[in-house]
Structure formats: C-alpha cells, structure tokens
Amino acid sequence: MGSVSLLRAATVDAKTFDPKSQRKNGVETPCRVIRLQAALEAENIRLRQLVVELLLDTSSLRAAVNHAGPR
C-alpha cells in the first residue's frame, strides 16, 4: 500500500504581480506579465502533481479496503 503524502502549501508571491505598480500610462510592463505567467505555469504543474499523488493514494486505499473484504 502506498504512503499518504502531506500536501505542501505554496502560493504565488503577491509581489510578483501588482497591477498598481505595473501600469505605466495604462499599459502593463511585459516583463511583469511574463513573470506572472511563469509563476502560474509552475503553480499549475505543482497542482497537477498533487492531483496525481492524491489519485494514487486514493487508488491504494481503495485496493486495501477491497482486499480486506467485508466485515
């Protein structure tokens, strides 16, 4: 049976994207937008990995319950 993993909490840094500081004459600077996109893509990958871990853990737990049989 697989081990249950603890979830690691990580968030996107709010300083990475601050709409007030990024606008100059109503236009966002491209480097800030690219940094935000990179941070969101990294967060998306991390969340997908966590979903896979949870699915594997769920599958292992269901197999263990089914293997134990009814009581």
Secondary structure, DSSP 8 states (H G I E B T S, - for coil): -------------GGG--HHHHEETTEE-HHHHHHHHHHHHHHHHHHHHHHHHHHHHHHHHHHHHHHH---
